[in-house]
Amino acid sequence: MAALMLQGCGSDVGKSVLVAGLCRLFTNRGLTVRPFKPQNMSNNAAVTADGGEIGRAQALQAIACRTPPTVDMNPVLLKPQSDSGAQLIVRGRMEGTWQAAAYQDRKGSLLPVVVENFRHLEAQADLVIVEGAGSPAETNLRANDIANMGFAHAADVPVVLIGDIDRGHVIASLVGAYEVLDAADRGRIQGFLINKFRGDPALFDEGRAEIVRRTGWADLGMAPWLAAAARLPAEDAVVLERAADGPAARVTIAVPMLSRIANFDDFDPLRAEPEVDLRFVPPGQPLPVCDLVILPGTKATLADLAFLRAQGWDIDLMGHVRRGGRVLGICGGFQMLGHRIADPDGIEGSPGEAPGLGLLNVETVLTGDKVLKPVRGQLLGGAFEGYEMHVGRTTGPALARPFLSSGGAVSPDGRIAGCYVHGLFAKTRARAAFLAQFSASTHAGDHTDVVDAALDEIAERLTQCSNVEALLRIARLRSRDVEAG
């Protein structure tokens, strides 16, 4: 069996996209490939074919391998609910909320689970491509590590280190990692890749040679800035800060950036439409005059309801409604639209409750059992395929007027609606039916086709700029091979 682990000199250096690209590259070459990430931290998650949840990036990487996502691909997922606490998902199932310090003490006990899931994938595939988390050079986190070198040693997987040249100081990042790693971790790394280069690659030839001279690691190539990555679902909410433009827009949609915003890739299909001006509104800014406000999903509904009010967005929202504007709530945003949200058992933090926005005649009680299921149905006559992923049960008279064929609620005048379904706009027919309310048309196809084309484009670019044969040779290495060499 062959396996290769991509670790990075930091977060957001492009590991997820490179793993997805390599998964598609080797799948297109006829190999059976599987993605794997031992531990992920993200509020952007996906429901798997086997009824669990994993990080959105691993679901995308499964698409790149042309295989359904499974919980084996991301056995440990942390979903932040506060600055120091996160919901812990193990093998696709919620196992409570943990504070950061307590989790650091516990995570080592999860290493056997992580390795077992990796072995499941290894038995199915010709090649497993593994994504690390953060950086192995964060030596303060090395004890009990399951995300980077701790896993790589336990599973005997060779490592390629990724440096992000777009940030600058990439020589210092890679050489610095070499200097701070101990001999065993340093020896696990077989080469490096430079990512996100803009311009003439020859201008960095001397820099690459300097990294080789100082580390002894193989130079495996330099990936350009991959424009197609913008068409892939993102895992980090920082991408939402990019300005949107809509010169041909017929409908303006505002999405407030809640502090724990989740599953924001719901809006990627809308962002791709030329007649849609979709604006993510950052904290500190008022909601703009628009046709529609969408309250997105969140990992901490009560906390983000308080955050929404602290920003004054509740006042903006009521003004929007008085002017005849429409509102859609998705998942946590749906819960906020009701009269009351209660968390008696402290599922998402401290026990408590709060009045909702009062725009739909429903109320929600958060419960410990989590709903994870695929959903199909009709949105205003257009077929959709999505999924539900939430804690809480919503009840009330408004549910008698469902927004979707599968549920949700809509106000008597039809201007306020909510549902639990993520992925609502990915299918062209559903998106077209929804936009028709605003006299706007759809110009993009099914979003799955957009993503698939982007993966093929990235795979082709990686074929041109990286040493693919060397990557395969490294993937077939095991400790005995390294020692013999």
C-alpha positions as CSV (number, residue, x, y, z in Angstrom):
1,M,0.0,0.0,0.0
2,A,1.1,3.6,-0.7
3,A,0.5,6.7,1.4
4,L,1.7,10.3,1.4
5,M,1.1,12.9,4.0
6,L,1.1,16.7,3.2
7,Q,1.9,18.8,6.2
8,G,2.3,22.6,6.1
9,C,4.4,25.4,7.5
10,G,1.1,26.8,9.0
11,S,-2.6,26.9,8.6
12,D,-4.1,28.1,5.3
13,V,-1.0,27.3,3.2
14,G,-3.2,25.4,0.8
15,K,-2.9,21.8,2.1
16,S,-6.6,21.0,1.5
17,V,-6.5,22.2,-2.1
18,L,-3.3,20.4,-2.9
19,V,-4.5,17.1,-1.4
20,A,-7.7,17.5,-3.4
21,G,-5.8,18.2,-6.6
22,L,-3.4,15.3,-6.1
23,C,-6.4,13.0,-5.3
24,R,-7.9,13.9,-8.7
25,L,-4.6,13.7,-10.5
26,F,-3.9,10.2,-9.3
27,T,-7.5,9.1,-9.7
28,N,-7.4,10.3,-13.3
29,R,-4.3,8.1,-13.8
30,G,-6.4,5.1,-12.9
31,L,-5.4,4.6,-9.2
32,T,-7.9,4.0,-6.4
33,V,-7.3,6.9,-4.1
34,R,-8.7,7.9,-0.8
35,P,-8.2,11.1,1.3
36,F,-7.6,11.1,5.0
37,K,-7.2,13.8,7.7
38,P,-6.6,12.4,11.2
39,Q,-7.9,15.5,13.0
40,N,-9.6,18.5,11.6
41,M,-10.9,21.7,13.1
42,S,-13.7,23.4,11.2
43,N,-17.4,24.4,11.4
44,N,-17.8,23.6,7.7
45,A,-18.8,20.0,7.8
46,A,-20.6,17.5,5.5
47,V,-22.8,14.5,6.1
48,T,-21.2,11.2,4.9
49,A,-22.7,8.2,3.1
50,D,-22.5,6.2,6.3
51,G,-24.5,8.7,8.3
52,G,-21.8,10.7,10.1
53,E,-20.1,14.0,9.7
54,I,-16.6,15.0,8.6
55,G,-14.8,18.2,7.6
56,R,-16.0,19.8,4.3
57,A,-12.4,19.6,2.9
58,Q,-12.4,15.8,3.2
59,A,-15.8,15.5,1.6
60,L,-14.4,17.6,-1.3
61,Q,-11.3,15.4,-1.5
62,A,-13.6,12.3,-1.7
63,I,-15.3,14.0,-4.7
64,A,-11.8,14.4,-6.1
65,C,-11.4,10.6,-5.7
66,R,-14.8,10.1,-7.3
67,T,-15.9,8.1,-4.2
68,P,-18.6,8.8,-1.5
69,P,-17.3,10.4,1.7
70,T,-17.1,8.2,4.8
71,V,-16.3,8.8,8.5
72,D,-13.0,6.9,8.0
73,M,-11.7,9.9,6.0
74,N,-11.8,12.3,9.0
75,P,-12.1,10.3,12.3
76,V,-11.7,13.3,14.6
77,L,-13.4,16.6,14.0
78,L,-13.4,19.6,16.3
79,K,-16.2,22.2,15.7
80,P,-15.4,25.4,17.7
81,Q,-18.2,26.8,19.8
82,S,-16.2,29.4,21.7
83,D,-12.7,30.8,21.8
84,S,-11.6,27.9,24.1
85,G,-14.2,25.1,23.6
86,A,-15.2,22.9,20.7
87,Q,-17.7,20.1,20.0
88,L,-15.8,16.8,19.6
89,I,-16.9,14.5,16.7
90,V,-15.3,11.0,16.7
91,R,-16.0,8.7,13.8
92,G,-18.8,11.0,12.7
93,R,-20.6,11.2,16.0
94,M,-20.8,13.9,18.6
95,E,-19.0,13.1,21.9
96,G,-19.7,16.3,23.8
97,T,-18.0,19.7,24.2
98,W,-14.4,19.9,25.3
99,Q,-12.3,22.8,26.5
100,A,-9.0,23.2,24.7
101,A,-6.7,22.3,27.7
102,A,-8.7,19.2,28.6
103,Y,-8.7,18.1,24.9
104,Q,-4.9,18.4,24.7
105,D,-4.7,15.9,27.6
106,R,-7.1,13.5,26.0
107,K,-6.2,13.6,22.3
108,G,-3.4,11.1,22.6
109,S,-6.0,8.4,23.5
110,L,-7.6,9.0,20.1
111,L,-4.5,7.9,18.2
112,P,-5.5,4.2,18.0
113,V,-8.9,5.3,16.6
114,V,-7.2,7.5,14.0
115,V,-4.8,4.8,12.9
116,E,-7.5,2.2,12.7
117,N,-9.6,4.4,10.4
118,F,-6.5,5.0,8.2
119,R,-5.9,1.3,8.0
120,H,-9.5,0.8,6.8
121,L,-8.8,3.2,3.9
122,E,-5.4,1.8,3.2
123,A,-7.0,-1.6,2.7
124,Q,-9.4,-0.2,0.0
125,A,-6.9,1.9,-2.0
126,D,-3.8,2.0,-4.1
127,L,-2.9,5.3,-2.5
128,V,-4.0,7.3,0.5
129,I,-3.2,11.0,0.6
130,V,-3.2,12.4,4.1
131,E,-3.6,16.0,5.1
132,G,-2.0,17.4,8.3
133,A,-3.3,20.2,10.4
134,G,-1.6,23.5,11.2
135,S,2.1,22.8,11.3
136,P,4.4,20.2,12.7
137,A,6.8,23.0,13.7
138,E,4.4,24.0,16.5
139,T,6.5,22.0,18.9
140,N,4.5,23.0,21.9
141,L,1.7,20.8,20.5
142,R,4.0,17.8,19.7
143,A,3.2,15.8,22.9
144,N,0.2,13.5,22.3
145,D,0.0,14.7,18.7
146,I,-2.4,12.9,16.4
147,A,-2.7,15.5,13.6
148,N,0.9,15.6,12.2
149,M,4.0,13.8,13.1
150,G,2.4,11.8,15.9
151,F,0.2,10.2,13.3
152,A,2.9,10.0,10.6
153,H,5.1,7.9,12.9
154,A,2.3,5.7,14.2
155,A,1.1,4.9,10.7
156,D,4.5,4.9,9.1
157,V,3.6,7.5,6.4
158,P,6.2,9.7,4.7
159,V,5.7,13.4,4.7
160,V,6.0,16.3,2.2
161,L,6.1,19.8,3.7
162,I,4.2,22.6,2.1
163,G,5.4,26.2,2.1
164,D,3.2,29.2,1.2
165,I,5.2,31.7,-0.8
166,D,2.3,34.1,-1.2
167,R,2.8,35.0,2.5
168,G,6.5,35.7,2.1
169,H,9.4,34.3,4.2
170,V,8.9,30.8,2.7
171,I,12.6,30.0,3.0
172,A,12.5,30.9,6.7
173,S,9.3,28.8,7.1
174,L,10.7,25.6,5.6
175,V,14.2,26.0,7.0
176,G,12.8,27.0,10.3
177,A,10.7,23.9,10.5
178,Y,13.8,21.8,9.7
179,E,15.7,23.5,12.6
180,V,13.0,23.1,15.3
181,L,11.9,19.6,14.5
182,D,13.7,16.8,16.3
183,A,15.8,14.3,14.3
184,A,13.0,11.7,14.0
185,D,10.4,14.1,12.8
186,R,12.8,15.8,10.5
187,G,13.7,12.4,9.0
188,R,10.1,11.7,8.3
189,I,10.0,14.6,5.8
190,Q,11.1,13.4,2.3
191,G,10.7,16.7,0.4
192,F,8.9,20.0,0.1
193,L,6.5,21.8,-2.2
194,I,6.1,25.5,-2.7
195,N,2.6,26.7,-3.1
196,K,0.8,29.9,-4.4
197,F,3.5,31.3,-6.5
198,R,2.7,34.3,-8.8
199,G,4.9,35.3,-11.7
200,D,7.9,33.7,-13.4
201,P,8.9,30.5,-11.6
202,A,12.6,30.9,-12.6
203,L,12.8,33.9,-10.3
204,F,12.7,31.6,-7.3
205,D,15.2,29.0,-8.6
206,E,17.9,30.2,-6.2
207,G,15.5,30.2,-3.3
208,R,14.5,26.6,-3.9
209,A,18.1,25.6,-4.2
210,E,18.8,27.4,-0.8
211,I,16.1,25.3,0.9
212,V,17.6,22.1,-0.5
213,R,21.0,23.1,0.6
214,R,19.9,23.9,4.2
215,T,17.6,20.9,4.7
216,G,18.6,18.2,2.3
217,W,14.9,17.6,1.4
218,A,14.0,17.0,-2.2
219,D,12.5,19.9,-4.2
220,L,9.2,18.4,-5.5
221,G,8.0,21.5,-7.4
222,M,6.3,24.8,-7.1
223,A,2.5,25.2,-7.6
224,P,1.3,28.5,-9.1
225,W,-1.6,30.5,-7.6
226,L,-4.5,28.2,-8.5
227,A,-7.4,30.4,-9.6
228,A,-9.7,27.4,-9.9
229,A,-9.5,26.9,-6.1
230,A,-11.9,29.8,-5.8
231,R,-14.6,27.6,-7.3
232,L,-14.1,25.0,-4.6
233,P,-16.0,25.0,-1.3
234,A,-13.8,26.7,1.3
235,E,-13.2,25.5,4.8
236,D,-12.0,28.7,6.4
237,A,-14.3,31.6,6.9
238,V,-11.5,34.0,6.0
239,V,-12.4,33.6,2.4
240,L,-15.7,35.3,3.1
241,E,-13.9,38.6,3.6
242,R,-13.2,38.8,-0.2
243,A,-15.3,41.5,-1.8
244,A,-18.0,40.4,-4.1
245,D,-18.9,42.2,-7.2
246,G,-22.1,42.0,-9.2
247,P,-22.1,44.5,-12.1
248,A,-25.0,42.6,-13.8
249,A,-26.8,41.8,-10.6
250,R,-30.6,41.8,-10.5
251,V,-30.8,40.7,-6.9
252,T,-28.7,41.7,-3.8
253,I,-28.4,39.2,-1.0
254,A,-26.8,40.0,2.4
255,V,-25.4,37.3,4.7
256,P,-24.2,38.5,8.1
257,M,-20.9,36.9,9.1
258,L,-21.8,35.4,12.5
259,S,-18.9,34.7,14.8
260,R,-19.4,30.9,14.5
261,I,-20.7,30.8,11.0
262,A,-21.0,27.3,9.7
263,N,-21.5,25.6,6.3
264,F,-21.1,28.8,4.5
265,D,-20.4,26.9,1.3
266,D,-24.2,26.8,1.0
267,F,-23.8,30.2,-0.7
268,D,-21.1,29.3,-3.3
269,P,-23.7,28.5,-6.0
270,L,-25.3,31.9,-5.5
271,R,-22.0,33.7,-5.6
272,A,-21.3,32.1,-8.9
273,E,-24.4,33.6,-10.5
274,P,-23.7,36.9,-12.5
275,E,-27.2,38.2,-11.7
276,V,-26.6,37.8,-7.9
277,D,-24.7,40.3,-5.8
278,L,-24.1,38.3,-2.7
279,R,-22.4,40.2,0.1
280,F,-21.0,38.8,3.3
281,V,-21.4,41.5,5.9
282,P,-18.5,41.6,8.4
283,P,-18.9,42.6,12.1
284,G,-19.0,46.3,12.6
285,Q,-20.9,47.1,9.4
286,P,-24.7,47.5,9.0
287,L,-26.7,45.2,6.8
288,P,-27.0,46.9,3.4
289,V,-30.2,47.7,1.6
290,C,-30.9,44.5,-0.3
291,D,-33.6,42.2,-1.6
292,L,-32.9,39.3,0.7
293,V,-31.1,38.7,4.0
294,I,-30.0,35.1,4.7
295,L,-29.2,34.1,8.3
296,P,-26.6,31.3,7.9
297,G,-25.9,28.3,9.9
298,T,-23.9,28.6,13.1
299,K,-22.1,26.3,15.5
300,A,-23.5,28.2,18.6
301,T,-27.0,29.5,18.0
302,L,-27.6,31.3,21.3
303,A,-24.1,32.8,21.3
304,D,-24.5,34.0,17.7
305,L,-28.0,35.4,18.3
306,A,-26.4,37.5,21.1
307,F,-23.6,38.4,18.6
308,L,-26.2,39.4,16.0
309,R,-27.9,41.7,18.4
310,A,-24.6,43.2,19.6
311,Q,-23.8,44.2,16.0
312,G,-27.2,45.9,15.7
313,W,-28.1,43.5,12.9
314,D,-31.5,42.7,14.5
315,I,-32.5,46.4,14.2
316,D,-31.3,46.4,10.6
317,L,-33.2,43.2,9.9
318,M,-36.5,44.6,11.3
319,G,-36.1,47.7,9.1
320,H,-35.5,45.4,6.1
321,V,-38.7,43.5,6.8
322,R,-40.7,46.7,7.3
323,R,-39.5,47.8,3.8
324,G,-40.9,44.6,2.3
325,G,-37.6,42.7,2.2
326,R,-37.4,38.9,2.4
327,V,-35.5,36.8,5.0
328,L,-34.3,33.2,4.8
329,G,-32.9,31.4,7.8
330,I,-30.8,28.2,7.3
331,C,-30.3,25.8,10.2
332,G,-29.2,28.0,13.1
333,G,-30.5,31.0,11.2
334,F,-33.9,29.2,11.0
335,Q,-33.8,28.7,14.8
336,M,-33.1,32.4,15.3
337,L,-36.2,33.5,13.4
338,G,-38.5,31.9,15.9
339,H,-39.9,33.3,19.2
340,R,-37.6,31.4,21.6
341,I,-34.4,29.2,21.7
342,A,-33.7,27.1,24.8
343,D,-30.6,25.1,25.6
344,P,-31.5,23.6,29.0
345,D,-28.7,21.0,29.0
346,G,-25.9,23.3,27.8
347,I,-25.5,21.4,24.5
348,E,-23.8,24.5,22.9
349,G,-22.3,26.1,26.0
350,S,-23.8,27.2,29.3
351,P,-27.5,26.3,29.8
352,G,-29.8,29.1,29.0
353,E,-32.5,30.5,26.7
354,A,-33.2,33.7,24.8
355,P,-36.0,35.3,22.8
356,G,-35.6,34.8,19.1
357,L,-36.3,37.4,16.4
358,G,-40.0,36.6,16.4
359,L,-40.4,36.5,12.6
360,L,-41.7,33.0,12.4
361,N,-44.2,31.4,14.8
362,V,-41.9,28.6,16.0
363,E,-39.5,27.8,18.9
364,T,-36.5,25.6,19.3
365,V,-35.2,23.4,22.1
366,L,-31.6,22.3,21.7
367,T,-31.2,18.6,22.4
368,G,-28.2,16.1,22.7
369,D,-29.2,14.0,19.7
370,K,-27.9,15.3,16.5
371,V,-29.8,15.0,13.2
372,L,-27.5,13.9,10.3
373,K,-29.3,12.9,7.1
374,P,-29.4,13.5,3.4
375,V,-32.5,15.3,2.1
376,R,-34.2,15.5,-1.3
377,G,-37.2,17.5,-2.2
378,Q,-38.7,20.5,-4.0
379,L,-37.9,24.2,-3.5
380,L,-40.6,26.3,-5.1
381,G,-41.0,23.5,-7.7
382,G,-37.3,23.0,-8.3
383,A,-35.6,19.8,-7.2
384,F,-32.8,20.0,-4.7
385,E,-30.5,17.6,-2.9
386,G,-29.0,18.6,0.4
387,Y,-28.5,17.4,4.0
388,E,-29.5,18.2,7.5
389,M,-26.9,18.6,10.3
390,H,-28.2,20.1,13.5
391,V,-29.0,19.7,17.2
392,G,-32.4,21.0,18.3
393,R,-36.1,20.4,17.7
394,T,-38.2,23.1,16.2
395,T,-42.0,23.2,16.8
396,G,-44.8,25.6,16.2
397,P,-47.8,26.6,14.0
398,A,-45.6,28.0,11.2
399,L,-44.4,24.5,10.4
400,A,-47.9,23.9,9.0
401,R,-46.8,26.1,6.1
402,P,-43.6,24.3,5.0
403,F,-41.0,26.2,3.0
404,L,-39.8,23.0,1.3
405,S,-41.5,19.8,0.4
406,S,-39.3,18.2,3.2
407,G,-40.2,20.8,5.9
408,G,-39.2,24.2,7.2
409,A,-41.6,27.1,7.6
410,V,-42.8,30.2,5.8
411,S,-44.7,33.2,7.0
412,P,-48.3,33.8,5.8
413,D,-47.1,36.6,3.4
414,G,-44.3,34.3,2.1
415,R,-41.5,36.8,2.8
416,I,-40.0,35.1,5.9
417,A,-38.8,31.5,5.5
418,G,-36.6,29.0,7.3
419,C,-35.4,25.4,7.0
420,Y,-32.7,23.0,8.2
421,V,-31.4,22.0,4.8
422,H,-27.8,22.7,3.7
423,G,-26.8,22.6,0.0
424,L,-30.2,24.0,-1.0
425,F,-28.9,26.0,-4.0
426,A,-26.5,23.5,-5.6
427,K,-28.9,22.1,-8.1
428,T,-29.7,24.4,-11.0
429,R,-33.5,23.9,-11.0
430,A,-33.8,24.7,-7.3
431,R,-31.6,27.8,-7.7
432,A,-33.5,28.9,-10.7
433,A,-36.9,28.6,-8.9
434,F,-35.6,30.5,-5.9
435,L,-34.0,33.4,-8.0
436,A,-37.2,33.7,-10.1
437,Q,-38.8,35.3,-7.1
438,F,-36.5,38.2,-7.7
439,S,-36.8,38.3,-11.5
440,A,-33.3,36.9,-11.7
441,S,-32.1,34.0,-13.9
442,T,-29.5,31.3,-13.3
443,H,-26.6,31.1,-15.7
444,A,-24.4,28.4,-14.0
445,G,-25.0,24.7,-14.1
446,D,-25.2,22.3,-11.1
447,H,-22.6,23.3,-8.7
448,T,-21.2,19.8,-8.5
449,D,-20.2,20.2,-12.2
450,V,-18.5,23.5,-11.4
451,V,-16.5,21.8,-8.6
452,D,-15.7,18.8,-10.7
453,A,-14.3,20.9,-13.5
454,A,-12.2,23.0,-11.1
455,L,-10.7,19.8,-9.6
456,D,-9.7,18.6,-13.1
457,E,-8.1,22.0,-13.8
458,I,-6.1,21.9,-10.6
459,A,-5.0,18.4,-11.2
460,E,-3.7,19.4,-14.6
461,R,-1.8,22.3,-13.2
462,L,-0.2,20.1,-10.6
463,T,0.9,17.6,-13.3
464,Q,2.7,20.4,-15.0
465,C,4.4,22.0,-12.0
466,S,5.2,19.1,-9.6
467,N,7.4,16.0,-9.7
468,V,4.5,13.5,-9.8
469,E,6.7,10.4,-10.2
470,A,8.9,11.5,-7.2
471,L,5.7,11.9,-5.1
472,L,4.6,8.4,-6.0
473,R,8.0,7.0,-5.1
474,I,7.9,8.8,-1.7
475,A,4.3,7.5,-1.1
476,R,5.6,3.9,-1.5
477,L,8.4,4.4,1.2
478,R,8.2,2.9,4.6
479,S,10.6,3.2,7.5
480,R,12.7,0.2,6.4
481,D,13.1,1.8,3.0
482,V,14.2,5.1,4.5
483,E,16.7,3.4,6.8
484,A,18.0,1.3,3.9
485,G,18.4,4.4,1.8
